[in-house]
Amino acid sequence: MPVIVLVGYWLLQTLTTLFPLFLTLAINMSYVIAASVIFCAVAFVNGERITGKKYDQDPSRPMYLDIAWKASKTLNEDSALNAGSYAMMPIQVLKAQSQVVAGIHYYLEVLYGESGCKKNGVDLAKLQIADCKVMNEGKRAIYNISYHAKPWQNYEKINVSKVKDIAAMAGGKQDQDPNRPMYMDIAWKAAKTLNQDSALNPGAYAMMPIKVSKAQSQVVAGINYYLEVLYGESGCKKKGVDLAKLQMANCKVMNEGKRAIYKISYHAKPWQNYEKINVSRVEDDAAKTEGKQAQDPRKIDYMEMAWEFAKAHSRDSPVAGEFVMMPIKILGAGYHGAGPAKIIYDMEVVFGESNCKKKEVDLDTLQMADCKLTNSGYRGVYSIHRVAKPRQNHEQKEVPKAKNMTNGGREVQDPSKPEYMDIAWEAAKTLNEDSTANSGEYAMIPIRVLMAESQVVAGITINLKVVYGETHCKKDKVDLAALRTAKCKVTKEGKIAIFEVHYHAKPWRKLEQIKVSKVKIDFPLNATNVDALFALPHF
């Protein structure tokens, strides 16, 4: 009996001694496991390993200019990079790439200019907020910047190397990609100047930008952009709309409205918050321009055309079957001039089989009939070609079949399309009104659409994954239905989250539904590390 007591006492002492060691080991292992989960979340996306490939990014994004400002401290402290007495300041980010390898890497090519501030007379770490200005005759240089960050460790490293010096007043124009969103933004800014000047737009209706056809940049005492833009006459009268907010107004380009090409010169000095816009008219008749002009396929004019074709070709029966085909979605739309009095329209439209028989419905009032798409019905994508002569009230139509569409099958779409950001903005109202989606007091707005899928099942279904960021606007102090036009900005300290947006529409019944749900992720998101997601090929 005493032996048993002694053995029991020894075991108790041993366990008492070893238990803290086991507890410490368990806690440390939990950190290792948590770190592994974070690494796997970043290293694997949809089962696909990120191998360190570099991805081109939009250099006009503000975050890249912020990195350039950070790099200016390193640049100006190193006499090999800036041998002069005056501090160099970033003017423009020319190129940007991202890479995910043991953290986030950004590779930038940046144009810097010599300022009027001496290096030893200013805090180089706070150069961005100093009252320094780029000198017109000062030297210019292009630098390569590599920026490496590990947000979860609060780690960042910046390397700077010089590419070449360039003449300050060289003034050479450089061709740019006219499809970059920043040039369309300039075209919208110029719309105010254009519509206020009766010499540029003598008509009663506001002109809106359709497409930027040419873009050039030039560095001379600031940044100059030179654009050629096709504008079209809208259905909004100039006196009935705020021309400074034309982009946000519910205005649409009229199919038969006038077209004109304008030249725009835009001069900016970002360090002075200065900009100047000049507009001149190039050509009055858009029918003389060659090449198709891309149109917004969601415009009601095009959907009405699709309904007209549905009526006409249900009568002609070019499609086999006894049931009426109804337009579901316009995939693409465009037009081009074919002489001074002829316009050619081309569309690709998804049609679906309805429950209405051709012989039992009034085709003249088909759009108002109580017809519904059937889930198991036929789907098809059709190319529609229309030749219109507005002055002669004449039109000619052709509807050759393009391809079948599998009913209910999801199709991956380009998430950068403007229509998906439009849906994300619509969903912001639902998101901010739902306390389970946004429990905070500040409104959240969309930053970027990461993924988009579309599906045709008893209507159009679009599924998005969207990054939303917390703004400085309180939910109870702003009109959530007009959040897009409010001057709300995402704060660097605010929370960031990813939401799934489910959008379902039945255009023929003017019905739309939006549902929003939060996506669970394995690592925290904030303004610093959210760009790790943007660098990935898929999310």
C-alpha positions in Angstrom: 0.0 0.0 0.0 2.8 2.5 0.8 4.5 1.6 -2.5 1.3 2.5 -4.4 1.0 5.8 -2.6 4.6 6.6 -3.4 4.2 5.7 -7.1 1.1 7.8 -7.3 2.8 10.8 -5.6 5.7 10.5 -8.1 3.4 10.4 -11.1 1.5 13.5 -9.8 4.8 15.5 -9.4 6.0 14.4 -12.8 2.7 15.5 -14.5 2.7 18.8 -12.6 6.2 19.5 -13.9 5.6 18.5 -17.5 2.1 20.0 -18.0 3.4 23.6 -18.6 5.9 22.3 -21.1 3.1 20.5 -23.0 0.9 23.5 -22.8 3.6 25.8 -24.2 4.3 23.3 -27.0 0.6 23.2 -27.9 0.3 27.0 -28.0 3.4 27.3 -30.2 2.0 24.6 -32.5 -1.2 26.5 -32.8 0.8 29.5 -34.1 2.5 27.3 -36.6 -0.8 25.8 -37.8 -2.3 29.3 -38.1 0.6 30.6 -40.1 0.4 27.6 -42.3 -3.3 28.3 -43.0 -2.5 31.9 -43.9 0.3 30.8 -46.2 -1.9 28.2 -47.9 -4.6 30.8 -48.3 -2.2 33.1 -50.2 -0.2 30.4 -51.9 -3.2 28.4 -53.3 -6.2 29.7 -55.0 -8.9 27.4 -56.3 -6.3 24.6 -56.0 -3.9 26.4 -58.3 -0.4 27.2 -56.9 1.0 30.7 -57.4 4.4 30.3 -59.0 5.6 33.8 -58.8 4.5 35.0 -62.2 4.4 38.8 -62.6 1.1 40.4 -63.6 0.6 43.7 -65.3 -1.4 46.2 -63.3 -3.0 49.6 -64.1 -0.3 52.2 -63.3 -2.8 54.9 -62.7 -4.0 53.4 -59.5 -3.3 55.7 -56.6 -1.6 53.0 -54.5 1.3 52.9 -57.0 1.9 56.7 -56.7 1.9 56.2 -52.9 4.7 53.7 -53.3 6.6 56.1 -55.5 6.3 58.7 -52.7 7.6 56.2 -50.2 10.5 55.5 -52.5 11.4 59.2 -52.9 13.0 59.1 -49.4 15.4 56.3 -50.4 16.0 57.9 -53.8 16.9 61.3 -52.4 19.1 60.0 -49.6 21.3 58.1 -52.0 23.7 60.5 -53.9 24.2 57.8 -56.6 20.4 58.0 -57.4 20.1 61.8 -57.0 23.4 63.6 -57.1 21.8 67.1 -57.1 21.0 69.4 -54.3 17.2 69.4 -54.9 14.7 66.7 -54.0 13.2 64.6 -56.7 9.4 64.1 -56.7 7.3 61.5 -58.5 5.3 62.8 -61.5 3.8 59.7 -63.1 3.9 56.0 -62.7 4.6 54.7 -66.2 4.4 50.9 -65.6 3.3 48.6 -62.7 3.5 44.9 -62.1 2.7 42.7 -59.1 4.0 39.3 -57.9 3.2 37.1 -55.0 6.3 35.3 -53.6 6.8 35.1 -49.9 4.8 38.3 -49.6 3.7 40.9 -52.1 6.1 42.4 -54.7 5.4 45.5 -56.8 7.7 46.5 -59.6 7.2 50.1 -60.9 8.7 52.4 -63.5 8.3 56.0 -62.4 9.0 59.4 -63.9 10.5 61.8 -61.2 11.1 65.5 -61.5 13.4 67.9 -59.7 11.6 70.1 -57.2 12.4 73.5 -55.8 13.1 72.1 -52.3 16.6 71.4 -51.3 17.2 67.9 -49.9 18.8 69.2 -46.7 16.0 71.7 -46.2 13.0 69.3 -46.1 12.0 66.2 -44.2 12.4 63.6 -47.0 10.1 61.2 -45.2 7.3 63.7 -45.4 8.0 65.1 -48.9 4.5 64.3 -50.1 2.9 66.8 -47.7 5.7 69.4 -48.0 5.1 72.6 -50.1 7.4 71.4 -52.9 6.7 71.8 -56.6 8.4 70.3 -59.6 10.4 72.9 -61.4 9.6 73.4 -65.1 13.3 73.5 -66.1 14.4 71.0 -63.5 15.9 67.6 -64.5 13.8 64.5 -65.1 14.7 60.9 -64.6 13.0 57.5 -64.8 13.6 55.0 -61.9 12.8 51.4 -61.3 11.2 50.7 -57.9 10.8 47.3 -56.3 8.6 47.2 -53.2 8.3 44.0 -51.1 5.7 43.8 -48.3 4.7 41.1 -45.8 1.6 42.8 -44.3 1.1 40.0 -41.7 4.6 40.9 -40.3 4.3 44.6 -40.8 7.4 44.4 -43.1 8.3 46.4 -46.2 11.4 46.9 -48.2 12.1 49.3 -51.1 14.9 49.2 -53.7 15.4 52.0 -56.2 17.6 52.0 -59.3 18.0 54.6 -62.0 17.0 53.8 -65.6 17.9 57.0 -67.4 17.9 60.8 -67.3 15.6 62.6 -69.7 15.4 66.2 -70.8 13.0 68.3 -68.7 11.5 70.2 -71.7 11.8 67.5 -74.3 8.1 67.6 -74.8 7.9 64.4 -76.9 4.4 62.9 -77.2 4.1 59.3 -76.3 1.3 57.1 -77.7 -0.9 55.5 -75.0 -3.6 52.8 -74.9 -6.8 54.7 -75.5 -8.8 51.9 -73.8 -7.4 52.8 -70.3 -10.3 53.9 -68.0 -8.5 57.1 -67.0 -8.8 58.5 -70.6 -12.6 57.9 -70.6 -12.7 59.7 -67.2 -11.0 62.7 -68.9 -13.5 62.6 -71.7 -16.3 62.7 -69.1 -14.7 65.8 -67.5 -14.4 67.4 -70.9 -18.1 66.9 -71.5 -19.0 69.8 -69.2 -16.7 72.2 -71.1 -18.0 70.8 -74.5 -21.7 71.2 -73.6 -21.4 74.6 -72.1 -19.8 76.1 -75.2 -22.4 76.6 -78.0 -19.6 76.7 -80.6 -18.7 73.1 -79.7 -22.3 71.8 -79.2 -24.9 74.2 -80.7 -27.7 71.7 -80.1 -30.2 71.6 -77.3 -29.1 68.1 -76.2 -26.0 67.1 -74.2 -23.2 65.2 -75.9 -21.8 62.2 -74.2 -18.5 60.3 -74.8 -18.8 57.0 -76.6 -15.2 56.0 -77.3 -11.7 57.3 -76.9 -10.1 56.5 -80.3 -6.6 58.0 -79.7 -4.5 58.9 -76.6 -1.1 60.5 -76.2 0.8 61.8 -73.2 3.5 64.5 -72.8 5.6 65.8 -69.9 6.0 69.6 -70.1 5.7 71.6 -66.9 3.3 68.9 -65.7 1.5 66.1 -67.5 -0.4 66.7 -70.8 -2.8 64.2 -72.3 -4.1 64.6 -75.9 -7.2 62.6 -76.8 -9.5 62.1 -79.8 -13.0 61.1 -78.6 -16.2 60.2 -80.4 -19.2 61.9 -78.7 -22.9 61.1 -79.3 -26.0 63.2 -78.7 -28.0 62.0 -75.7 -31.7 62.2 -74.8 -31.0 64.8 -72.0 -31.4 68.5 -72.7 -28.4 70.6 -71.6 -30.6 72.8 -69.5 -32.3 69.9 -67.8 -29.2 68.1 -66.4 -26.2 69.0 -64.2 -23.4 69.0 -66.8 -20.8 68.5 -64.1 -22.5 65.2 -63.1 -23.5 64.0 -66.6 -21.7 60.7 -66.1 -24.0 59.9 -63.2 -27.2 61.1 -64.9 -29.6 58.7 -66.5 -28.8 59.9 -70.0 -28.5 57.6 -73.0 -27.0 58.2 -76.5 -29.7 58.3 -79.1 -29.4 55.8 -81.9 -30.2 58.4 -84.6 -28.6 61.4 -82.7 -25.7 63.3 -84.1 -22.1 62.2 -83.6 -18.9 64.2 -83.6 -15.2 63.7 -82.9 -13.5 66.1 -80.6 -9.9 66.8 -79.6 -9.2 67.2 -75.9 -6.1 68.5 -74.3 -5.8 67.9 -70.6 -3.0 69.5 -68.5 -2.4 68.4 -64.9 0.0 69.2 -62.1 -0.9 66.6 -59.5 1.5 68.1 -56.9 -0.5 71.4 -57.1 -4.0 69.8 -57.5 -4.2 71.7 -60.8 -6.0 70.7 -64.1 -7.0 72.5 -67.2 -9.1 71.2 -70.1 -9.4 72.5 -73.7 -11.8 71.0 -76.3 -12.0 71.5 -80.1 -14.2 70.0 -82.7 -12.7 67.8 -85.4 -15.5 66.3 -87.4 -19.3 66.8 -87.3 -20.8 63.8 -89.0 -20.1 60.5 -87.3 -21.3 58.7 -90.4 -18.0 59.6 -92.0 -16.0 57.7 -89.3 -14.9 54.2 -90.1 -15.1 51.2 -87.8 -17.7 50.0 -85.3 -18.2 52.0 -82.1 -18.8 49.9 -79.1 -22.1 50.6 -77.3 -23.4 49.8 -73.8 -25.4 46.6 -74.5 -27.7 47.4 -71.5 -29.2 50.5 -73.1 -33.0 50.2 -73.4 -32.8 51.1 -77.1 -31.0 47.9 -77.9 -33.4 45.8 -75.9 -36.3 47.3 -77.7 -34.6 46.5 -81.0 -34.3 42.9 -79.8 -38.0 42.7 -79.0 -38.8 44.1 -82.5 -36.7 41.3 -84.0 -38.5 38.7 -81.7 -41.9 39.8 -83.1 -40.8 40.0 -86.7 -39.0 36.7 -86.8 -41.6 34.8 -84.8 -43.9 35.6 -87.7 -41.3 34.5 -90.3 -40.5 31.4 -88.3 -36.8 31.3 -89.0 -36.4 29.3 -85.8 -37.8 25.8 -85.5 -40.4 25.3 -82.8 -43.9 26.4 -82.0 -43.0 28.6 -79.0 -42.1 32.3 -79.1 -38.4 33.2 -78.5 -37.8 36.1 -76.1 -34.7 38.3 -75.7 -32.9 37.7 -72.4 -29.6 39.5 -72.5 -27.6 41.6 -75.0 -24.1 40.4 -75.0 -22.6 43.0 -77.3 -23.8 46.0 -79.4 -22.2 48.3 -81.8 -22.8 50.5 -84.8 -20.9 52.2 -87.6 -21.7 54.7 -90.3 -22.0 53.6 -93.9 -22.4 56.9 -95.6 -24.0 60.2 -94.6 -27.5 58.8 -94.2 -27.0 55.2 -93.2 -26.3 53.6 -89.8 -25.5 49.9 -89.4 -26.2 48.2 -86.0 -24.9 44.8 -84.9 -25.8 43.0 -81.8 -25.4 39.6 -80.2 -28.4 38.6 -78.2 -29.4 35.7 -76.0 -32.9 34.5 -76.8 -34.8 31.9 -74.8 -37.9 29.8 -75.5 -41.0 31.0 -73.7 -44.2 29.2 -72.7 -46.3 31.2 -75.2 -47.1 29.5 -78.5 -46.6 31.6 -81.6 -50.2 31.0 -82.9 -51.8 31.9 -79.5 -50.2 35.2 -78.7 -50.5 38.7 -80.2 -47.0 39.3 -81.6 -47.6 43.0 -81.9 -48.0 43.2 -78.1 -45.5 40.5 -77.3 -43.5 42.6 -74.9 -46.6 43.2 -72.7 -47.8 39.6 -72.9 -47.6 37.4 -69.8 -45.0 35.1 -71.4 -42.3 33.5 -69.3 -39.1 31.7 -70.1 -39.2 28.0 -69.4 -36.3 26.4 -67.5 -36.0 23.5 -69.9 -36.6 25.6 -73.0 -34.1 26.2 -75.8 -31.5 28.9 -75.5 -29.5 30.5 -78.4 -27.2 33.4 -79.1 -28.1 35.3 -82.3 -26.2 37.9 -84.3 -28.6 40.7 -85.3 -27.7 43.0 -88.2 -29.8 46.1 -88.9 -29.3 48.7 -91.6 -31.2 51.9 -90.8 -31.7 55.0 -92.9 -33.2 57.4 -90.4 -33.9 60.1 -93.0 -35.9 57.7 -95.1 -37.5 55.8 -92.2 -36.1 52.6 -93.7 -34.6 49.6 -92.0 -33.4 46.2 -93.1 -33.0 43.3 -90.6 -31.1 40.0 -90.6 -30.9 37.4 -87.8 -28.4 34.6 -88.6 -28.1 32.1 -85.8 -24.7 32.2 -84.1 -24.6 29.4 -81.5 -26.5 27.5 -78.9 -26.3 28.2 -75.2 -26.6 25.5 -72.7 -29.5 26.2 -70.4 -28.4 26.7 -66.8 -24.7 26.5 -67.5 -22.5 29.0 -65.8 -20.1 31.0 -67.9 -17.0 32.8 -66.5 -17.1 36.5 -67.5 -14.5 39.3 -67.5 -14.9 40.9 -64.0 -13.5 44.3 -65.3 -16.6 45.0 -67.4 -18.3 48.2 -66.2 -21.7 46.4 -65.9 -20.5 44.3 -63.0 -19.2 47.3 -61.1 -22.6 48.8 -61.7 -24.2 45.8 -60.0 -21.7 46.0 -57.2 -22.8 49.6 -56.6 -26.5 48.6 -56.6 -25.7 45.9 -54.1 -24.0 48.4 -51.8 -27.5 49.7 -50.7 -28.6 46.2 -49.7 -25.2 45.5 -48.0 -25.3 48.6 -45.9 -28.9 48.3 -44.9 -28.3 44.7 -43.6 -26.6 44.8 -40.2 -25.4 41.2 -40.6 -23.5 42.2 -43.7 -22.2 45.5 -42.4 -22.5 45.7 -38.6 -20.5 49.0 -38.5 -21.7 52.5 -38.5 -19.8 53.5 -41.7 -21.0 52.7 -45.2 -19.0 50.3 -47.4 -18.5 50.8 -51.1 -17.1 48.5 -53.8 -13.4 48.7 -54.6 -13.0 45.9 -57.2 -14.9 43.0 -58.7 -12.7 39.9 -58.4 -14.9 37.3 -60.1 -18.0 37.3 -62.3 -20.2 34.4 -63.6 -23.4 34.5 -65.6 -26.1 32.0 -66.0 -29.4 31.8 -67.9 -32.1 30.1 -65.8 -35.6 31.6 -65.9 -33.9 34.9 -66.4 -30.4 36.2 -66.1 -28.3 35.3 -63.0 -25.0 37.0 -62.3 -22.8 36.0 -59.4 -19.9 38.3 -58.3 -17.2 38.3 -55.7 -16.5 41.9 -54.8 -14.1 43.7 -52.5 -15.8 46.4 -50.4 -14.1 48.9 -48.2 -15.3 51.0 -45.3 -15.7 54.7 -46.0 -15.7 57.8 -43.8 -19.5 58.3 -44.5 -21.8 57.2 -41.7 -24.7 55.0 -42.9 -27.3 57.2 -41.3 -25.9 60.4 -42.7 -25.8 59.5 -46.4 -28.4 58.4 -49.0 -27.5 54.7 -49.4 -29.4 54.6 -52.7 -27.2 57.4 -54.1 -24.0 56.2 -52.5 -22.2 56.2 -55.9 -22.6 59.9 -56.4 -21.8 60.8 -52.7 -18.3 62.0 -52.0 -17.4 58.9 -49.9 -13.9 57.5 -49.9 -12.4 54.3 -48.6 -10.3 55.0 -45.5 -6.9 53.3 -45.0 -7.8 52.4 -41.5 -11.3 51.1 -42.3 -12.2 47.4 -42.6 -12.2 45.6 -45.9 -14.3 42.5 -46.7 -15.2 40.3 -49.7 -18.9 39.7 -50.4 -20.7 37.5 -52.8 -23.3 39.4 -54.8 -26.2 37.4 -56.4 -28.1 39.3 -59.0 -31.1 37.9 -60.8 -33.0 39.8 -63.4 -36.0 39.2 -65.7 -35.8 42.1 -68.2 -39.1 41.3 -69.9 -40.8 41.8 -66.5 -38.5 44.7 -65.4 -37.7 42.6 -62.3 -34.4 42.4 -60.5 -33.3 40.9 -57.2 -30.0 41.4 -55.3 -28.7 39.2 -52.4 -25.4 39.9 -50.6 -23.5 37.5 -48.3 -20.1 37.8 -46.7 -17.2 35.5 -47.8 -15.2 33.8 -45.2 -11.5 34.0 -45.7 -8.5 32.6 -43.8 -6.5 35.7 -43.4 -7.3 39.3 -42.4 -7.9 42.0 -45.0 -6.9 45.6 -44.7 -5.9 48.4 -47.0 -2.3 47.2 -47.0 -2.6 43.6 -48.0 -5.9 43.5 -50.0 -3.7 44.0 -53.1 -2.4 40.5 -52.6 -5.7 39.3 -53.9 -5.6 41.6 -56.9 -2.2 40.2 -57.9 -3.6 36.7 -58.2 -4.8 35.4 -61.6 -8.1 34.1 -60.0 -9.9 34.4 -56.7 
